[in-house]
Protein backbone atom coordinates (compact mmCIF):
# COMPACT_ATOMS: atom_id res chain seq x y z
CA UNK A 1 0.00 0.00 0.00
CA UNK A 2 1.30 3.46 -0.88
CA UNK A 3 0.62 6.21 1.67
CA UNK A 4 1.91 9.68 2.42
CA UNK A 5 5.17 9.64 4.32
CA UNK A 6 4.93 10.98 7.84
CA UNK A 7 6.99 11.30 11.00
CA UNK A 8 5.65 7.97 12.27
CA UNK A 9 7.68 6.18 9.57
CA UNK A 10 10.88 8.16 10.12
CA UNK A 11 12.86 5.50 12.01
CA UNK A 12 12.18 2.91 9.30
CA UNK A 13 13.01 5.41 6.56
CA UNK A 14 16.29 6.27 8.28
CA UNK A 15 17.22 2.58 8.59
CA UNK A 16 16.69 2.06 4.84
CA UNK A 17 18.50 5.31 4.03
CA UNK A 18 21.56 4.38 6.11
CA UNK A 19 21.73 0.90 4.59
CA UNK A 20 21.35 2.24 1.04
CA UNK A 21 23.78 5.14 0.74
CA UNK A 22 27.38 5.90 1.73
CA UNK A 23 26.36 9.51 2.46
CA UNK A 24 22.78 9.18 3.73
CA UNK A 25 20.38 11.98 4.46
CA UNK A 26 20.31 12.88 8.13
CA UNK A 27 17.24 12.89 10.35
CA UNK A 28 17.33 16.68 10.03
CA UNK A 29 17.17 16.40 6.21
CA UNK A 30 14.04 14.26 6.40
CA UNK A 31 12.46 16.48 9.05
CA UNK A 32 13.09 19.51 6.85
CA UNK A 33 11.44 17.81 3.91
CA UNK A 34 8.40 16.84 6.01
CA UNK A 35 7.99 20.52 6.91
CA UNK A 36 8.50 21.89 3.39
CA UNK A 37 5.19 23.01 1.88
CA UNK A 38 6.14 21.86 -1.62
CA UNK A 39 7.21 18.38 -0.51
CA UNK A 40 5.16 15.41 -1.68
CA UNK A 41 6.53 12.27 -0.03
CA UNK A 42 5.37 8.66 -0.13
CA UNK A 43 6.15 5.32 1.48
CA UNK A 44 5.30 1.84 0.27
CA UNK A 45 4.11 -0.36 3.15
CA UNK A 46 3.84 -4.09 3.59
CA UNK A 47 1.44 -4.17 6.54
CA UNK A 48 3.19 -1.58 8.77
CA UNK A 49 6.73 -2.13 7.47
CA UNK A 50 8.25 0.49 5.16
CA UNK A 51 9.55 -1.24 2.04
CA UNK A 52 10.41 1.88 0.01
CA UNK A 53 10.12 5.65 0.05
CA UNK A 54 10.14 8.55 -2.35
CA UNK A 55 10.72 12.19 -1.40
CA UNK A 56 10.32 15.07 -3.79
CA UNK A 57 8.94 18.52 -4.46
CA UNK A 58 5.90 19.47 -6.50
CA UNK A 59 6.88 22.67 -8.32
CA UNK A 60 4.48 24.19 -10.83
CA UNK A 61 3.54 21.22 -13.01
CA UNK A 62 6.66 19.17 -12.33
CA UNK A 63 7.81 16.70 -9.68
CA UNK A 64 11.45 17.02 -8.59
CA UNK A 65 12.71 13.72 -7.17
CA UNK A 66 14.97 14.33 -4.17
CA UNK A 67 15.43 10.89 -2.65
CA UNK A 68 14.29 7.34 -3.29
CA UNK A 69 15.27 3.96 -1.84
CA UNK A 70 14.01 0.40 -1.49
CA UNK A 71 14.69 -1.91 1.45
CA UNK A 72 17.52 -4.29 0.55
CA UNK A 73 15.36 -7.41 0.99
CA UNK A 74 12.98 -6.16 -1.72
CA UNK A 75 15.40 -4.90 -4.35
Steps between C-alpha positions, in 0.01 A plus 500: 500500500630846412432775755629847575826496690476634852706532816366167627703321230820698555698234689432241229583750226828586672593131531447448125681825419806407708517152348462634145743790470860576599398861573142467627260780573493590867193501722509879468484472118187286519342722765563803280335330206196403710459868590551637148169612349595385150607152611295203383637186665384139490578166661415152379381280788473127544260492795675759723854445370652762269630327188586812297471877504502790260558864595460788261362845433196595296598820318260652249406203282812295568615253765864532609626170642726561800546156652386145436598162645374144535568269794783262410284188544262625229742626237 
